[in-house]
Structure formats: structure tokens, C-alpha cells
Amino acid sequence: MKIQESAENYLEAILMLHKRNGHVRSIDIAGELDFSKPSVSVAMKNLRENGYIEVDENGYISLLQAGQEIAEKMYERHTLLSDWLITLGVTPQVAIDDACRIEHVISAESFAAIKDHVNKDKKS
């Protein structure tokens, strides 16, 4: 199932915040993405209703399997693409911004080819 880019961004942010802080609440996501608390609340409701996250009684957010898979896919794409663009001479902030846009539209085939190319360069 194809989900919207905004949902992918939320799931990736949850993954990154969990790696960094060990826990995630809506307020953390609002701060990370610079979104309003009401916008994040609506997004979390949608992600929860669609089986991507769960929220416990204390407001802590966890990725469910479907959400985890999407988040890891987006994170891998973002990391690899931004690092690759930086090695090509793109300034770090531009590389990060561009990777954030590219990660949502690149095909699996093209990403796999770039990943293979990057990994071959690392071995050389």
C-alpha cells in the first residue's frame, strides 16, 4: 500500500527520535518537524487508525511492524542519499534537503542501483 509522503516523514521522525531519545511523544515530533501540536495529533490519529503506530496510556508512541518497515526504508534512503550527495560535493544542508525530497519519489530499482554503486565505491 502506498502511503502519503507526510506519513512517511512522520514515521521516519518517530524512528529517529526513538533512536535518539529512547521514547517518543507527540510533542517531540512537533519539535522535530516544526509542526503544530494539533497537526501532529491528527497525523498520529491517522497513523494509529491505519496500523502504523500505537500510543500507550502515557502518550508514548511506538512503531508497529508496518510503520517500522516504512520508517526504516525512508531512513535508509535518506541517510544513503544525503551521504552520497555530500561525497559528490553537495553542501551538507542542501544534500539533506534534497535527500528528503528524493527519498519519497525514487523507485526501488533506482535506489537499489544507487545503493549498489555506493557500496562498490566503498569497497574500492
N, C-alpha and C positions, 0 to 999 in steps of 0.2 A: 504494500500500500504506500502511495506517495503522500508524504505529509508536507505541509507548508514550510517555507524557509524559516519563518518566525518560530515555528515549533522546533525545528532543528536547532536554531540558535538557543532557545530556552534549554533544550535537553543538553546541549554541549556546555552551556553555562553551569547547569546543575552538576555535570560530571567534573568540570574544572574546579568549581567551588568545593565539592566533596573531596577532591584530591588535596586541595589546599588547606581546608579547614576541618575536614572530618565530618562535617554536618552542613546542612543547607536549609535555610528558611526563606520564605518569600522576600523578606526584607534584604537578604543577602543578594538575591537575584536582581532585585530592583537597583541596588547599588552597583552591582557588577555591570549591568547592561544600561544603566542610567535611564530606566523606565519608571513610570509612576507605580506606586503600590497597587492602585486599582487595576491597572493594565496587567500587572503580574498576577494578581489574584484571578482575573478572568482567564488568563492563559493557563494557570495551574489547574483551575477547574476543568478546562477543556482537556488538558493532558491527563488528568486523573480519570475523567469520564471515558477517555479513549484507551485506557490501559497502559499508559506510558510511565506514570508515576503513582506513588502512593504518599499520602500525608498522614503522619501519626497524630495522636491526640495532643501532642505538644507543638504541632506545626512543622515538624521536621519532614523534609521531602526526601524520598528515596526513588531511584530509578527502578522500574520493573524491567524484566528481560527485554521487552520490545523497545523501551526507552533507552536502556543501556546500549543495545546494539546500534541504534541510530546515533547516540551521543559519541560512542567510540569511533564510529565511522567518520563523523564530522570532525572529531578531534584529530584523528589520524590525518585526514585530508588537510585540515588547517595547518597542522604542525609541519607536515612534509612540504606542502606548497609554500608556506612562508619561509621555511629554511632554504628551500631550493631557490626561491626568488632572491633571497639575500645573497646566496652564493653566486648568483648571476650579476650581482652589483646593484640590485634594487635596495633603496634605503629601508631600514627595518620597519618603520611605521607604514610606509607605502606597501611593502611586502605583506605585512599583517592585514592591512585593509583589503588589499587585492585578494589575498588567500581567502578571506572571509566571504567575499563575493563568489569567487571561483568554486569553492568547495560545495556550493549548493547546486551548481549547474553542470559541472563536469560529469561526463559519463563514466561509468565503471571501467569501461575499456580504456578510455584516455587516461584516467587516473592510474590504472594498473601499468600502462606503458610508461608514464612519468615515474612511477614508483620503481619499476624495473630499471629504468635509466639512471635514476638517482642512486640506487643500490649498486649498480655496476660501477658507477663513478667512485663510490666509497671503497670498493674492493681494489680499484686500480691504484 
